Amino acid sequence: MKDVLKALGNSILKTPLGLLITIKHLFKKPVTLDYPRKKKPMAPRYRGRHYLERYNDGTERCVCCGLCAASCPADAIYMEPEETEHGERRAKVYEINLLRCIFCGFCEEACPEEAIFLGQEYEFSDDNRDSFIWTKEQMLVPHPRKDNPFKKIIRRVRKVYGVTDKNR
């Protein structure tokens, strides 16, 4: 009987206290965003969608050296090289499996040609597993493109540490 009275007393005293907290938060400004219409800006160091860059003349930067695939801890990058009619090497097949990718950015750091970059986009969900294997055509940027400020920062850091800047 003593426990029943104690539980009844607690419910009578604690219920108004819980309601007071609810009423206090009812008049505060909401912290949620109207997501589809307003998107939260990501942190500057966020790594999202993969991009394959081009030179200023529109040719692909990737020479299919394989360093990005070798540095990938999740083994998410697959590539096959080919030679063009001018004798230049490029990627015939370049695929990234986003279901395996951990978005660590090691591929971006390992690339000597600065061909691959991770952007700020984060909306690439789908209901089909096959759509998460991105090909070279899906990742190549359109030819005249505005310059990415993060590319400039990475190139500046590479200059400071003595990485040569050829054909850029």
Summary of the structure (lengths in Angstrom):
residues: 168
radius of gyration: 25.8
end to end distance: 83.8
largest distance: 93.7
contacts: 346
relative contact order: 0.15
helix: 33%
strand: 16%
